[in-house]
């Protein structure tokens, strides 16, 4: 192969000399290496950020709670409203009035739409009774998956799971809520349809 290339080169030079033409030899320069793109710096996630695929697109997002500024033992600067914020910019924040803290929870996909649902037990200045909220993302908005239901710190201390799929009914979930009797508290379980 080398001999053939050498022979063609000699013939080309000889022909050029015989005809008086100077051979044009072009050498292709290698293309410059592309400059590396600087990698986007991932935003620093706040402490307590919870991972999930909340819109069911196969990509993980994060959610965290931004509480109001508490200026006194029983007072907020402005409204006592917390906000659930997200790492995905197109997700609107979820406002939770009468809430000074809390940690969102990834509840998994409770309604079989491919996205994880978010649970939130708000914190308040005093008291053990708090409603539990469950949110689902649908058509570009956060909506309640079920109506908020009453819980008490006794069930949270006992680590009672507040909500899960009803294995016996498609499209239903089991909620565990606290009910007060004449002298006792009792955790009740009820099957309810998802919205």
N, C-alpha and C positions, 0 to 999 in steps of 0.2 A: 504494500500500500504506500509506504514511504517512497519507494522507487518511482511509482506512478506519479505521485505529486511532484517529485523532483523533476521528472521528465517533462511534465506539463509546464512547469515553471521555466525550464531551459528553453522549451519550444516557444513559449510566450515571449521571452526576452529576445530570442533569435529572430522571431517574426517582427518584433518591434524594432530591432536594429536594422533589419533588412528593409522595412518600409519607412524607416525614419520616425516612427511613432514611439513616443515614450510610454511604456506601460504604466497604467494607473493601478496602483496597489492601494487598496483601502483596508485599513485594520479597524475592526469594530472595537470600540472601547466598551468595557463592561459598564452596564447601567449602574449609577451610584446606588449604594444600599439605602433603602428607605430609612428615614429618621424614625427612631422609635417614638411612638405617641406616649406622652406622659399618662400614666394610669390615673383614672379618676380616684380621688381620695374618698373613701367611704365615709359617710357622715358618722360622727361619733354618736353611738346610741346611748341614751340615758340609762342609768341604773334601773333595773326592773323592766326593761324592754322585753316583750314576749314575742317569740317567733311563731309565724303561722302563714298558711296560704289562704288568706281571707277572701279572695275573689275567685279562687279555683282556677287560676291561670297556669299553675305549675311552678310559679316563682314565689319564693318566701318573702314575706314582708315582716315588719315589726310594729308593735303597738305599745304605747306606754301612757301613763296617766300624768298630766300636768295639773297639780293642785293649785288652788288659789293661795295668795299670801295671807297667812294667819298673823294678825298683829296683836292680838290679845288672847287670853285663854278662851274666849267665846266669841271672837269677832274676826271677820276677814277684811282685808283691804279691798273694797268693792264688793261684788257679789261673791257668795260662797259657792262658786261653780268650778268644777274640775272639767278638764277636757281630755278625752282620749285622742292622742295624736298618732300619726302613722309615718313610716319611712317612705311609703309610696305617695308621691305628691298628689295624685289625682283622688285619693281618699279624703273625703271631707272629715273634719274633726267631729267628735261626738261630745256634745255638751251634757254634763250631768250636774244639774242644780242640787243644792243642799248636800254637797259632797266636798270634804276637805282632804280626802286621800282614798287609797285603795289600790289594789293591784289587779290589772286585767288578767284573765285566764284564757288560754286556748282550750276550748271545749271539744275540738275536733268537729267533724262534719255531722251535725245533728239532723239535717234535713235532706241529705243525699244530693246536694246541688254541686258538690265538688269543692266547696270552700269551707274553711273552718269558721266556727262561730266564736264569739267573744263573750265571756262572762265577766261581770263586775259586781263586787260587793262594796258599795260606797262606805266610807268612814265618816262619822260625824263627831261632834264634840263630846256628847254624852249618849248613853242609852245602848241597849243591846239589840233592839229591834231594828232591822234594816231590810228593805226590799232588795231582792237580787234581780239584776238586769242581764238579759241575754240579747246580743245583737247579731244580725246577719246582714251581709252585703248583697243587695239585689238592685239591678237596674240603676247603678250609679249612686245608690243611697244606702245608708244604714237604717235598718228597720228592726223593731223588736221581733224576736223569733216567737216568744210567748209573752203573755202579760207578766209584769213584774210580780214576784211572789214573796211573801213575808218569811224572813228568816230570823233566827235568834242566835246570839253568841254561843249558846249551849251546843247547838248542832255543829257550829264551826269548830268549837273546841273538840268535839267528838269526831271531827273529820268526816262528817256525813256528806256524801257527794250530792250537790244540789240538783243536778240535771243530767240525764243521759237518754239515749234512744230507748224507746219502748220495744223490747225484742219481740213482743207479741202483736204489735200494730204498726204497719208501715205508715209513715207520716205523723207519728205520735212520739212524744217524749214523756219520760217520767220526771216529774218535779217533786222535790222533797222540801216541804215547807213546815214552819212551826205553827202550831195552833195552841192557844191557851185555853185550858179547861177551867173549872171552878178554882182548883188549887194547884194544878199541875200544867207543865208544858209537855207537849207531845209532838214528835216529828211525824208528819203524815206524808203519804205518797199518793200522787194522783197522776193519771195518764191524761195528757192534753194534746190537742193537735197543734202542729207548728203552723205559723202564719205564712 
